[in-house]
Amino acid sequence: MGNGAKVSPGALVKNAAFIGNATIGKEVEIGLGTYVNSGQIMSGKIGSWCSIAYNVLIGPTEHDLDAPTTSPFKARKMGLPSNIADKQVSPPVIGDEVWVGANAVILRGVTIGNYAVIAAGAVVNKNVPANEIWGGVPAKFIKRRAEKEPGIIDLNE
């Protein structure tokens, strides 16, 4: 854990390589060997050996545009539960060996396949297939990566 790391007691961090100046939410899973430089991971499952750059936002809550209000404070004043303003969407799922560039945003409800790359500054709002590079706002396909067999390493050495 680096300086400034805040990990919720409900998070499942399985032998992550490094958690830097990041906030990890209670319903987050982070796999073996993954590192997170900085940012907020509010929800989601992140695979093994992922590289998460600086100031990344993964799985934030989103406002429900069909709710009577998008303000949780107004919802309470109306006698409604404050979470009525939150869009109910499943957390994102990020595969193994995914690289997420600086300042990227990965929204809820998306799946990112193994070996994918998310460019710096991208906003991912739909599924990204394995071995593809996506970038932009909203993120879109840029090109396929060369498919390679991952190196075999013995973690017991």
C-alpha positions as CSV (number, residue, x, y, z in Angstrom):
1,M,0.0,0.0,0.0
2,G,1.3,3.4,-0.9
3,N,0.8,6.7,0.9
4,G,-2.8,7.9,0.6
5,A,-4.3,4.4,-0.2
6,K,-7.7,4.0,1.3
7,V,-9.2,0.5,1.0
8,S,-12.7,-0.2,2.3
9,P,-13.0,-3.2,4.7
10,G,-15.4,-4.9,2.3
11,A,-12.9,-4.8,-0.7
12,L,-11.2,-8.0,-1.8
13,V,-7.7,-7.2,-2.8
14,K,-6.0,-10.5,-3.7
15,N,-2.2,-10.0,-3.6
16,A,-2.3,-6.8,-5.6
17,A,1.2,-5.6,-6.6
18,F,0.6,-2.0,-5.4
19,I,-2.2,0.4,-4.4
20,G,-1.1,4.0,-4.6
21,N,-3.0,7.1,-3.8
22,A,-6.3,5.5,-4.6
23,T,-9.6,4.9,-2.9
24,I,-11.0,1.4,-3.2
25,G,-14.7,0.9,-2.5
26,K,-16.3,-1.9,-0.5
27,E,-17.6,-3.9,-3.4
28,V,-14.4,-4.0,-5.4
29,E,-12.3,-7.0,-6.3
30,I,-8.7,-6.6,-7.4
31,G,-6.8,-9.6,-8.8
32,L,-3.2,-10.9,-8.3
33,G,-0.4,-8.7,-9.5
34,T,-2.6,-5.7,-10.4
35,Y,-1.4,-2.2,-9.6
36,V,-3.4,1.0,-9.2
37,N,-1.4,4.2,-9.2
38,S,-4.2,6.6,-8.2
39,G,-7.9,7.4,-8.6
40,Q,-11.1,6.0,-7.3
41,I,-12.4,2.5,-7.9
42,M,-16.0,2.7,-6.6
43,S,-17.3,-0.6,-7.8
44,G,-16.2,-3.5,-10.1
45,K,-14.1,-6.6,-10.5
46,I,-10.5,-6.1,-11.9
47,G,-8.6,-9.2,-13.1
48,S,-5.0,-10.2,-12.5
49,W,-1.9,-8.4,-13.8
50,C,-3.8,-5.2,-14.8
51,S,-2.0,-1.8,-15.0
52,I,-4.1,1.1,-13.8
53,A,-2.6,4.5,-14.4
54,Y,-3.1,7.8,-12.6
55,N,-6.4,9.5,-11.7
56,V,-8.6,6.7,-13.1
57,L,-12.3,6.4,-12.1
58,I,-13.9,3.0,-12.3
59,G,-17.5,2.2,-11.5
60,P,-18.9,5.5,-10.3
61,T,-22.5,5.8,-9.3
62,E,-24.6,7.4,-12.0
63,H,-27.7,9.5,-11.8
64,D,-31.0,7.9,-13.0
65,L,-32.4,10.3,-15.6
66,D,-35.8,8.7,-15.3
67,A,-36.1,9.2,-11.5
68,P,-38.4,12.0,-10.1
69,T,-35.1,13.8,-9.3
70,T,-31.4,13.4,-9.8
71,S,-30.6,14.9,-6.4
72,P,-30.4,12.5,-3.5
73,F,-31.0,15.5,-1.1
74,K,-34.2,16.5,-2.9
75,A,-35.3,12.9,-2.9
76,R,-35.1,12.8,0.9
77,K,-37.0,16.1,1.1
78,M,-39.7,14.4,-1.1
79,G,-39.8,11.4,1.3
80,L,-38.1,9.1,-1.2
81,P,-35.0,7.0,-0.5
82,S,-31.9,9.0,-1.4
83,N,-30.6,6.3,-3.6
84,I,-33.7,6.6,-5.9
85,A,-31.6,9.2,-7.9
86,D,-28.9,6.5,-8.5
87,K,-29.0,4.5,-11.8
88,Q,-29.1,0.8,-10.9
89,V,-26.4,-0.7,-13.1
90,S,-24.1,-3.7,-12.5
91,P,-20.4,-2.9,-11.6
92,P,-17.9,-3.0,-14.4
93,V,-15.8,-6.2,-15.0
94,I,-12.2,-5.8,-16.2
95,G,-10.4,-8.9,-17.5
96,D,-6.8,-9.9,-17.0
97,E,-3.8,-8.0,-18.2
98,V,-5.7,-4.9,-19.1
99,W,-3.9,-1.5,-19.3
100,V,-6.0,1.5,-18.3
101,G,-4.4,4.9,-19.2
102,A,-4.4,8.0,-17.1
103,N,-7.6,9.9,-16.5
104,A,-9.8,7.2,-18.0
105,V,-13.3,6.7,-16.8
106,I,-14.9,3.2,-16.9
107,L,-18.7,3.3,-16.3
108,R,-20.8,0.7,-14.7
109,G,-22.4,-2.0,-16.8
110,V,-19.4,-2.6,-19.1
111,T,-17.0,-5.5,-19.5
112,I,-13.5,-5.1,-20.7
113,G,-11.9,-8.2,-22.2
114,N,-8.5,-9.7,-21.4
115,Y,-5.4,-7.9,-22.9
116,A,-7.4,-4.8,-23.9
117,V,-5.9,-1.3,-23.6
118,I,-8.0,1.8,-22.6
119,A,-6.3,5.0,-23.8
120,A,-5.6,7.9,-21.5
121,G,-8.7,10.2,-21.1
122,A,-11.1,7.6,-22.5
123,V,-14.7,7.3,-21.2
124,V,-15.8,3.7,-21.6
125,N,-19.6,3.3,-21.8
126,K,-19.8,0.0,-23.7
127,N,-18.1,-3.4,-23.8
128,V,-14.6,-3.6,-25.0
129,P,-13.6,-7.0,-26.6
130,A,-10.3,-8.7,-25.7
131,N,-7.1,-7.7,-27.4
132,E,-8.5,-4.3,-28.6
133,I,-7.3,-0.7,-28.0
134,W,-10.1,1.8,-27.3
135,G,-10.0,5.5,-26.7
136,G,-11.9,8.8,-27.0
137,V,-15.0,10.3,-25.5
138,P,-17.0,8.2,-25.7
139,A,-14.5,5.4,-26.2
140,K,-14.4,3.7,-29.5
141,F,-12.4,1.0,-31.3
142,I,-8.9,2.1,-32.4
143,K,-7.2,-1.1,-33.4
144,R,-6.6,-4.7,-32.5
145,R,-3.5,-5.7,-30.6
146,A,-1.3,-8.6,-31.8
147,E,-2.5,-11.7,-30.1
148,K,0.4,-13.2,-28.1
149,E,0.7,-16.0,-25.6
150,P,1.4,-14.4,-22.2
151,G,4.7,-15.3,-20.7
152,I,4.8,-18.1,-18.2
153,I,6.2,-17.2,-14.8
154,D,6.5,-19.2,-11.7
155,L,5.2,-17.1,-8.8
156,N,6.8,-19.5,-6.3
157,E,10.3,-18.6,-7.2
